[in-house]
Amino acid sequence: MRKQLLFLTGALLLAGSVSAQFRFQSNEGIGQTYKDTLGTYSFLAHFNTTKNVTTYNETTISFAKCQTQRGLQVKVYPDETSTTAVEAGDFKCNNYGSNGNPVYVASTDSLINIMKKHMALNETTADSARNQYWKPAACLFDVVKGDTTNQAFGCYPGQYKRVEYGFQINLTGFAPTTDISFTMDTYDAGNTGLTASYDLIVFLGSVSAANAVDTLENFYVTGSGKKVVKLAKELGIDSARFNTKVYIHIITKGTASPIAKDSYDPIVIFDDFMVEWGAPSWVAPAVTSGEIYNQGGTGIYSPFTVKENIGYVQVYLKDKDRVSSLTIINDVEFPPSKYQFLDSAGVFANDGSGNYTVPVAYTVTRSVLNQESGNYSDSYLTIPAPAAKTDDDIMVLMTFTPKTSDFTERIEVNNGVRFWWDVQTKGYVGLDKTTLRTIRVYSTNGTLVLEGATQPVTLFNSLGQCMGTFQAEQAARGLTVQPGLWLVKTQEGAVKVLVR
């Protein structure tokens, strides 16, 4: 049965307040694999640990704690209204915002014996209550008894009924190419003789009623066998919507049997969480995630123009397959930054002819001083996420105060793949009169013609607004403009032209 939103407990909302997800990296301890194959990425949490199973003897217990890489949690509550979970101290996995430690055990019987042994070994100390056998325990269990090569994640509920599992996968900035899939099965029927029904609730972006995609009531009933879940298919949505934070909550109120120390509800296990995706990439500059382009200022100069002692540096960016917002952050700790974003007319797209004349919508968030810390927040420019996957070819203008010597300042650029750019400009000593004499600028029939330029040409109207940057070859053929006074600038010089 499907309902728009069955219920949201306070504990469930609290669990979603932490922003943490499966770390996309391989890890043998918890059993997960991450692959990057020529820009196609895949993640699989198979829970097949390389740890040795937990063992004990007459005097010691060797716990096989399998540290998670975030992204999964399980909480068990003493009743239907409590917001405080109960757990055995050595079996914690209660917050997908931190690394939990489910313990690898061979079976439910083995687990209970381990917990009883711990109580006996510590019966004269306060530690005797740490792992009482009626307390919940997050574990990796051998899926098949005796097979130490195949484990799955689950929780022994102890004497309690209400169990809430949570999983988080963050695909923000990526383009999913498959559904999110996983399996759910009954590992142990328990000893109550009853079944438990689990509900599925999925949120996109954050855990809130407004962001709940759907609630599927009775999504899984214990004893019904293995369920292979294709999440988008179950929800009746396009898997492309998973290009954000995906929160998967699977919860039960348990059986109707009374709470008793030697009684436990059915145990479910989860396995093989898998998803594949494509990521955006940078074409120009051709950089990868985490790279610093032109680090330290190695001589990769960005072109600029100067108008009334204000410089306008041009940063050209080309990417592929962007699905999230594109942000540029001024990466200095304190202002004033050398480079400043323009509030308007500061981003232009290629018009298809190599000229950057198409205005691009964006917003600018200015740096703000925190009076308490004395620090400034970041200043950043944001181009919003596109309606569909897109390729960008843009020019970003930033202002600066020209100097006679070269200087460099770092910006951070992120379209889902983040890199840093040490933007470097040459020293400026004013207009080169010799160069000006070699450039011919004139107007004819409503067009501006610039002959002899070797650098991109930038046009400013009489209000000082940048109206676009053009390749020198295009300017030589003529630029169609409105009548009026225009300032034509290249890195080689500047001139005013009246177009009638």
KEZA-436431 format. One record per residue (C-alpha): x, y, z negated; residue in one letter. Coordinates in steps of 0.25 Angstrom, whole numbers. Example, Ala and Ser with C-alpha at 12.3 -4.5 7.8 and 13.67 -1.06 7.14 Angstrom:
REM residues 2
+-------+-------+-------+---------+
:    c1 :    c2 :    c3 : residuo :
+-------+-------+-------+---------+
:    49 :   -18 :   -31 :       A :
:    55 :    -4 :   -29 :       S :
+-------+-------+-------+---------+
REM end
This chain:
REM residues 500
+-------+-------+-------+---------+
:    c1 :    c2 :    c3 : residuo :
+-------+-------+-------+---------+
:     0 :     0 :     0 :       M :
:     5 :    14 :     4 :       R :
:     3 :    26 :    -4 :       K :
:     8 :    40 :    -2 :       Q :
:    14 :    41 :   -16 :       L :
:    10 :    31 :   -26 :       L :
:    18 :    37 :   -38 :       F :
:    30 :    44 :   -42 :       L :
:    35 :    42 :   -56 :       T :
:    43 :    52 :   -63 :       G :
:    55 :    42 :   -64 :       A :
:    54 :    40 :   -49 :       L :
:    55 :    55 :   -46 :       L :
:    66 :    57 :   -56 :       L :
:    74 :    46 :   -49 :       A :
:    73 :    53 :   -36 :       G :
:    79 :    66 :   -41 :       S :
:    93 :    61 :   -40 :       V :
:    99 :    63 :   -26 :       S :
:   107 :    50 :   -24 :       A :
:   107 :    39 :   -14 :       Q :
:   114 :    27 :    -9 :       F :
:   128 :    31 :    -6 :       R :
:   131 :    27 :     9 :       F :
:   143 :    19 :     6 :       Q :
:   147 :     5 :     5 :       S :
:   149 :    -1 :    -9 :       N :
:   151 :   -16 :   -12 :       E :
:   147 :   -14 :   -27 :       G :
:   133 :   -11 :   -25 :       I :
:   132 :   -17 :   -11 :       G :
:   130 :    -7 :     0 :       Q :
:   136 :    -4 :    14 :       T :
:   137 :     9 :    22 :       Y :
:   141 :     9 :    36 :       K :
:   145 :    20 :    46 :       D :
:   145 :    16 :    61 :       T :
:   148 :    27 :    70 :       L :
:   138 :    36 :    64 :       G :
:   127 :    25 :    61 :       T :
:   126 :    23 :    46 :       Y :
:   121 :    12 :    38 :       S :
:   119 :     9 :    23 :       F :
:   115 :    -5 :    16 :       L :
:   114 :    -7 :     2 :       A :
:   114 :   -22 :     1 :       H :
:   118 :   -23 :   -14 :       F :
:   128 :   -35 :   -11 :       N :
:   138 :   -32 :   -22 :       T :
:   152 :   -37 :   -22 :       T :
:   152 :   -37 :   -37 :       K :
:   152 :   -50 :   -45 :       N :
:   139 :   -53 :   -52 :       V :
:   138 :   -50 :   -66 :       T :
:   143 :   -60 :   -76 :       T :
:   144 :   -63 :   -90 :       Y :
:   150 :   -72 :  -101 :       N :
:   149 :   -74 :  -116 :       E :
:   156 :   -61 :  -118 :       T :
:   155 :   -51 :  -106 :       T :
:   146 :   -47 :   -95 :       I :
:   152 :   -42 :   -82 :       S :
:   142 :   -33 :   -75 :       F :
:   143 :   -32 :   -60 :       A :
:   138 :   -17 :   -59 :       K :
:   136 :   -13 :   -45 :       C :
:   137 :     2 :   -44 :       Q :
:   127 :     8 :   -34 :       T :
:   130 :    19 :   -24 :       Q :
:   118 :    26 :   -29 :       R :
:   105 :    26 :   -21 :       G :
:    97 :    15 :   -30 :       L :
:    91 :    15 :   -43 :       Q :
:    81 :     7 :   -51 :       V :
:    74 :    11 :   -64 :       K :
:    65 :     3 :   -73 :       V :
:    55 :     9 :   -83 :       Y :
:    49 :     4 :   -95 :       P :
:    35 :     8 :   -91 :       D :
:    27 :    15 :   -80 :       E :
:    29 :    29 :   -85 :       T :
:    43 :    30 :   -91 :       S :
:    54 :    38 :   -84 :       T :
:    65 :    32 :   -92 :       T :
:    71 :    19 :   -85 :       A :
:    76 :     7 :   -93 :       V :
:    88 :    -1 :   -89 :       E :
:    99 :   -10 :   -93 :       A :
:   112 :    -2 :   -96 :       G :
:   121 :   -10 :   -86 :       D :
:   112 :   -11 :   -75 :       F :
:   109 :     4 :   -72 :       K :
:   104 :     8 :   -58 :       C :
:    95 :    19 :   -62 :       N :
:    98 :    31 :   -53 :       N :
:   101 :    31 :   -38 :       Y :
:   109 :    45 :   -41 :       G :
:   120 :    37 :   -47 :       S :
:   127 :    24 :   -46 :       N :
:   120 :    13 :   -53 :       G :
:   125 :    -1 :   -57 :       N :
:   116 :   -12 :   -54 :       P :
:   122 :   -25 :   -59 :       V :
:   124 :   -37 :   -50 :       Y :
:   118 :   -50 :   -56 :       V :
:   115 :   -63 :   -51 :       A :
:   101 :   -64 :   -55 :       S :
:    90 :   -60 :   -64 :       T :
:    93 :   -71 :   -74 :       D :
:   108 :   -67 :   -73 :       S :
:   104 :   -53 :   -76 :       L :
:    96 :   -56 :   -88 :       I :
:   106 :   -65 :   -94 :       N :
:   117 :   -54 :   -92 :       I :
:   108 :   -44 :   -99 :       M :
:   105 :   -54 :  -111 :       K :
:   120 :   -57 :  -112 :       K :
:   123 :   -42 :  -112 :       H :
:   113 :   -40 :  -124 :       M :
:   120 :   -52 :  -131 :       A :
:   134 :   -47 :  -129 :       L :
:   130 :   -33 :  -135 :       N :
:   120 :   -37 :  -145 :       E :
:   127 :   -30 :  -157 :       T :
:   129 :   -17 :  -149 :       T :
:   120 :    -6 :  -143 :       A :
:   124 :   -12 :  -129 :       D :
:   114 :   -24 :  -132 :       S :
:   103 :   -15 :  -126 :       A :
:   110 :   -11 :  -114 :       R :
:   106 :   -23 :  -105 :       N :
:    94 :   -29 :  -112 :       Q :
:    89 :   -40 :  -103 :       Y :
:    75 :   -33 :  -102 :       W :
:    81 :   -20 :   -97 :       K :
:    81 :   -17 :   -81 :       P :
:    94 :   -20 :   -74 :       A :
:    98 :   -15 :   -60 :       A :
:   105 :   -26 :   -53 :       C :
:   110 :   -32 :   -40 :       L :
:   105 :   -46 :   -39 :       F :
:   109 :   -58 :   -31 :       D :
:    98 :   -59 :   -21 :       V :
:    99 :   -74 :   -20 :       V :
:   104 :   -82 :   -33 :       K :
:   119 :   -86 :   -31 :       G :
:   121 :   -77 :   -19 :       D :
:   131 :   -67 :   -23 :       T :
:   132 :   -60 :   -10 :       T :
:   118 :   -54 :    -9 :       N :
:   113 :   -44 :   -20 :       Q :
:   101 :   -34 :   -21 :       A :
:    97 :   -23 :   -30 :       F :
:    86 :   -24 :   -40 :       G :
:    82 :   -22 :   -55 :       C :
:    79 :   -32 :   -66 :       Y :
:    67 :   -24 :   -73 :       P :
:    69 :   -31 :   -86 :       G :
:    56 :   -30 :   -94 :       Q :
:    51 :   -17 :   -87 :       Y :
:    41 :   -15 :   -75 :       K :
:    43 :    -2 :   -69 :       R :
:    55 :    -2 :   -59 :       V :
:    59 :     9 :   -49 :       E :
:    69 :     7 :   -38 :       Y :
:    75 :    19 :   -31 :       G :
:    84 :    20 :   -19 :       F :
:    89 :    32 :   -11 :       Q :
:    95 :    33 :     2 :       I :
:   100 :    47 :     8 :       N :
:    99 :    48 :    23 :       L :
:    99 :    63 :    23 :       T :
:   105 :    69 :    35 :       G :
:   105 :    55 :    42 :       F :
:    96 :    49 :    53 :       A :
:    91 :    35 :    48 :       P :
:    92 :    25 :    60 :       T :
:    85 :    13 :    52 :       T :
:    75 :    12 :    41 :       D :
:    79 :    11 :    26 :       I :
:    78 :    -4 :    23 :       S :
:    79 :   -13 :    11 :       F :
:    74 :   -26 :     5 :       T :
:    66 :   -28 :    -8 :       M :
:    64 :   -42 :   -14 :       D :
:    60 :   -48 :   -27 :       T :
:    72 :   -54 :   -34 :       Y :
:    66 :   -59 :   -46 :       D :
:    51 :   -61 :   -49 :       A :
:    53 :   -58 :   -63 :       G :
:    46 :   -66 :   -74 :       N :
:    33 :   -59 :   -76 :       T :
:    26 :   -67 :   -65 :       G :
:    21 :   -54 :   -59 :       L :
:    25 :   -46 :   -47 :       T :
:    29 :   -31 :   -46 :       A :
:    25 :   -21 :   -35 :       S :
:    35 :   -11 :   -30 :       Y :
:    31 :     3 :   -23 :       D :
:    40 :    10 :   -14 :       L :
:    41 :    25 :   -14 :       I :
:    50 :    33 :    -4 :       V :
:    55 :    47 :    -4 :       F :
:    62 :    55 :     6 :       L :
:    71 :    67 :     2 :       G :
:    68 :    67 :   -13 :       S :
:    59 :    59 :   -23 :       V :
:    47 :    67 :   -24 :       S :
:    32 :    65 :   -21 :       A :
:    33 :    75 :    -9 :       A :
:    44 :    66 :    -3 :       N :
:    38 :    52 :    -5 :       A :
:    37 :    46 :     8 :       V :
:    27 :    35 :     3 :       D :
:    24 :    25 :    -8 :       T :
:    22 :    11 :    -4 :       L :
:    14 :     4 :   -15 :       E :
:    17 :   -11 :   -18 :       N :
:    29 :   -10 :    -8 :       F :
:    35 :   -23 :   -14 :       Y :
:    29 :   -34 :   -23 :       V :
:    38 :   -43 :   -30 :       T :
:    38 :   -57 :   -25 :       G :
:    34 :   -53 :   -11 :       S :
:    48 :   -56 :    -5 :       G :
:    59 :   -48 :     1 :       K :
:    54 :   -35 :     7 :       K :
:    62 :   -28 :    19 :       V :
:    60 :   -14 :    18 :       V :
:    61 :    -4 :    30 :       K :
:    58 :     9 :    22 :       L :
:    53 :    18 :    33 :       A :
:    44 :     7 :    39 :       K :
:    38 :     4 :    25 :       E :
:    35 :    19 :    24 :       L :
:    30 :    21 :    38 :       G :
:    40 :    32 :    41 :       I :
:    52 :    35 :    51 :       D :
:    65 :    31 :    45 :       S :
:    70 :    44 :    50 :       A :
:    64 :    50 :    38 :       R :
:    74 :    44 :    30 :       F :
:    85 :    54 :    34 :       N :
:    84 :    60 :    19 :       T :
:    85 :    54 :     5 :       K :
:    76 :    42 :     4 :       V :
:    71 :    37 :    -9 :       Y :
:    66 :    23 :   -11 :       I :
:    59 :    20 :   -24 :       H :
:    53 :     6 :   -26 :       I :
:    45 :     5 :   -39 :       I :
:    37 :    -5 :   -47 :       T :
:    28 :    -4 :   -60 :       K :
:    32 :   -19 :   -62 :       G :
:    23 :   -31 :   -66 :       T :
:    11 :   -30 :   -75 :       A :
:    18 :   -39 :   -85 :       S :
:    22 :   -34 :   -99 :       P :
:    35 :   -29 :  -103 :       I :
:    44 :   -40 :  -110 :       A :
:    59 :   -42 :  -112 :       K :
:    59 :   -56 :  -105 :       D :
:    50 :   -52 :   -94 :       S :
:    54 :   -45 :   -81 :       Y :
:    47 :   -41 :   -68 :       D :
:    51 :   -45 :   -54 :       P :
:    64 :   -40 :   -49 :       I :
:    65 :   -34 :   -35 :       V :
:    78 :   -32 :   -27 :       I :
:    82 :   -22 :   -16 :       F :
:    92 :   -25 :    -5 :       D :
:    98 :   -20 :     8 :       D :
:    95 :    -5 :     8 :       F :
:    99 :    -1 :    22 :       M :
:    98 :    11 :    32 :       V :
:   106 :    16 :    44 :       E :
:   107 :    30 :    49 :       W :
:   114 :    40 :    58 :       G :
:   121 :    52 :    53 :       A :
:   123 :    65 :    60 :       P :
:   137 :    68 :    65 :       S :
:   145 :    80 :    69 :       W :
:   149 :    82 :    83 :       V :
:   156 :    95 :    82 :       A :
:   164 :    96 :    73 :       P :
:   165 :    81 :    74 :       A :
:   166 :    78 :    59 :       V :
:   162 :    67 :    50 :       T :
:   156 :    68 :    36 :       S :
:   165 :    74 :    26 :       G :
:   175 :    80 :    36 :       E :
:   181 :    94 :    35 :       I :
:   182 :   100 :    48 :       Y :
:   194 :   109 :    51 :       N :
:   198 :   106 :    37 :       Q :
:   207 :   118 :    31 :       G :
:   206 :   126 :    45 :       G :
:   214 :   118 :    55 :       T :
:   211 :   127 :    66 :       G :
:   197 :   123 :    71 :       I :
:   192 :   137 :    72 :       Y :
:   178 :   141 :    73 :       S :
:   174 :   152 :    83 :       P :
:   169 :   166 :    77 :       F :
:   165 :   179 :    81 :       T :
:   166 :   193 :    74 :       V :
:   155 :   204 :    74 :       K :
:   157 :   216 :    65 :       E :
:   168 :   209 :    57 :       N :
:   159 :   197 :    54 :       I :
:   164 :   184 :    59 :       G :
:   154 :   173 :    65 :       Y :
:   160 :   159 :    65 :       V :
:   154 :   149 :    73 :       Q :
:   153 :   134 :    68 :       V :
:   149 :   124 :    79 :       Y :
:   142 :   111 :    74 :       L :
:   137 :    99 :    82 :       K :
:   131 :    87 :    76 :       D :
:   123 :    75 :    80 :       K :
:   110 :    68 :    74 :       D :
:   108 :    78 :    62 :       R :
:    95 :    75 :    55 :       V :
:    97 :    84 :    42 :       S :
:   100 :    98 :    39 :       S :
:   114 :   104 :    43 :       L :
:   120 :   112 :    33 :       T :
:   133 :   121 :    33 :       I :
:   138 :   125 :    19 :       I :
:   148 :   135 :    16 :       N :
:   158 :   127 :     8 :       D :
:   165 :   137 :     0 :       V :
:   163 :   137 :   -15 :       E :
:   161 :   152 :   -17 :       F :
:   156 :   163 :    -7 :       P :
:   159 :   172 :     0 :       P :
:   161 :   161 :    11 :       S :
:   169 :   165 :    23 :       K :
:   158 :   160 :    32 :       Y :
:   144 :   164 :    30 :       Q :
:   131 :   158 :    36 :       F :
:   122 :   167 :    44 :       L :
:   108 :   169 :    39 :       D :
:   103 :   168 :    53 :       S :
:   108 :   166 :    68 :       A :
:   119 :   158 :    62 :       G :
:   117 :   144 :    69 :       V :
:   115 :   142 :    84 :       F :
:   113 :   129 :    92 :       A :
:   119 :   126 :   105 :       N :
:   110 :   129 :   116 :       D :
:   115 :   118 :   125 :       G :
:   124 :   127 :   133 :       S :
:   135 :   128 :   122 :       G :
:   129 :   141 :   117 :       N :
:   125 :   142 :   103 :       Y :
:   112 :   151 :   104 :       T :
:   101 :   143 :    98 :       V :
:    97 :   147 :    84 :       P :
:    97 :   136 :    74 :       V :
:    88 :   137 :    61 :       A :
:    96 :   137 :    48 :       Y :
:    96 :   142 :    34 :       T :
:   107 :   148 :    25 :       V :
:   108 :   146 :    10 :       T :
:   118 :   156 :     4 :       R :
:   127 :   154 :    -7 :       S :
:   122 :   158 :   -21 :       V :
:   130 :   160 :   -34 :       L :
:   126 :   152 :   -46 :       N :
:   127 :   162 :   -57 :       Q :
:   130 :   151 :   -67 :       E :
:   141 :   143 :   -60 :       S :
:   147 :   155 :   -52 :       G :
:   147 :   146 :   -40 :       N :
:   140 :   148 :   -27 :       Y :
:   131 :   138 :   -19 :       S :
:   134 :   134 :    -5 :       D :
:   130 :   143 :     6 :       S :
:   124 :   134 :    18 :       Y :
:   117 :   134 :    31 :       L :
:   107 :   124 :    34 :       T :
:   101 :   119 :    47 :       I :
:    88 :   111 :    44 :       P :
:    87 :    97 :    47 :       A :
:    81 :    94 :    61 :       P :
:    68 :    88 :    64 :       A :
:    75 :    77 :    71 :       A :
:    89 :    72 :    73 :       K :
:    97 :    83 :    80 :       T :
:   111 :    87 :    86 :       D :
:   116 :   100 :    82 :       D :
:   125 :   109 :    90 :       D :
:   126 :   123 :    83 :       I :
:   134 :   135 :    79 :       M :
:   134 :   140 :    65 :       V :
:   138 :   155 :    63 :       L :
:   145 :   159 :    50 :       M :
:   150 :   173 :    47 :       T :
:   163 :   177 :    41 :       F :
:   173 :   188 :    39 :       T :
:   184 :   188 :    49 :       P :
:   198 :   188 :    45 :       K :
:   211 :   189 :    52 :       T :
:   216 :   175 :    47 :       S :
:   209 :   161 :    50 :       D :
:   200 :   156 :    39 :       F :
:   192 :   144 :    35 :       T :
:   180 :   140 :    27 :       E :
:   173 :   127 :    25 :       R :
:   159 :   124 :    28 :       I :
:   151 :   111 :    25 :       E :
:   142 :   106 :    36 :       V :
:   132 :    95 :    34 :       N :
:   122 :    89 :    44 :       N :
:   122 :    76 :    36 :       G :
:   136 :    74 :    39 :       V :
:   144 :    84 :    31 :       R :
:   158 :    90 :    34 :       F :
:   166 :   102 :    31 :       W :
:   171 :   113 :    41 :       W :
:   182 :   122 :    38 :       D :
:   178 :   133 :    47 :       V :
:   190 :   141 :    52 :       Q :
:   190 :   154 :    59 :       T :
:   202 :   162 :    66 :       K :
:   207 :   175 :    61 :       G :
:   200 :   187 :    67 :       Y :
:   207 :   200 :    70 :       V :
:   196 :   207 :    78 :       G :
:   193 :   208 :    93 :       L :
:   204 :   203 :   103 :       D :
:   204 :   215 :   112 :       K :
:   212 :   207 :   122 :       T :
:   202 :   196 :   122 :       T :
:   191 :   206 :   124 :       L :
:   197 :   212 :   136 :       R :
:   196 :   198 :   142 :       T :
:   181 :   196 :   140 :       I :
:   171 :   202 :   148 :       R :
:   157 :   205 :   142 :       V :
:   146 :   211 :   149 :       Y :
:   131 :   210 :   151 :       S :
:   123 :   208 :   163 :       T :
:   108 :   205 :   166 :       N :
:   105 :   202 :   151 :       G :
:   117 :   193 :   149 :       T :
:   130 :   194 :   142 :       L :
:   142 :   189 :   149 :       V :
:   155 :   186 :   142 :       L :
:   167 :   183 :   151 :       E :
:   180 :   178 :   146 :       G :
:   177 :   173 :   132 :       A :
:   183 :   160 :   128 :       T :
:   176 :   158 :   114 :       Q :
:   161 :   157 :   111 :       P :
:   153 :   170 :   112 :       V :
:   143 :   175 :   101 :       T :
:   132 :   185 :   103 :       L :
:   127 :   195 :    93 :       F :
:   115 :   204 :    95 :       N :
:   114 :   218 :    91 :       S :
:   110 :   214 :    77 :       L :
:   122 :   206 :    75 :       G :
:   115 :   193 :    76 :       Q :
:   122 :   181 :    82 :       C :
:   114 :   176 :    94 :       M :
:   123 :   164 :    98 :       G :
:   136 :   159 :   102 :       T :
:   139 :   155 :   117 :       F :
:   151 :   148 :   124 :       Q :
:   160 :   158 :   132 :       A :
:   156 :   151 :   145 :       E :
:   141 :   154 :   142 :       Q :
:   144 :   168 :   139 :       A :
:   152 :   170 :   152 :       A :
:   140 :   166 :   159 :       R :
:   131 :   176 :   152 :       G :
:   122 :   176 :   140 :       L :
:   108 :   180 :   141 :       T :
:   105 :   190 :   130 :       V :
:    94 :   201 :   126 :       Q :
:    98 :   216 :   129 :       P :
:   105 :   223 :   118 :       G :
:   119 :   224 :   112 :       L :
:   126 :   211 :   110 :       W :
:   139 :   208 :   103 :       L :
:   147 :   197 :   110 :       V :
:   158 :   190 :   102 :       K :
:   168 :   179 :   104 :       T :
:   180 :   175 :    96 :       Q :
:   188 :   183 :   106 :       E :
:   180 :   196 :   104 :       G :
:   167 :   204 :   104 :       A :
:   160 :   214 :   112 :       V :
:   146 :   221 :   112 :       K :
:   138 :   220 :   125 :       V :
:   125 :   228 :   128 :       L :
:   115 :   219 :   136 :       V :
:   105 :   227 :   144 :       R :
+-------+-------+-------+---------+
REM end
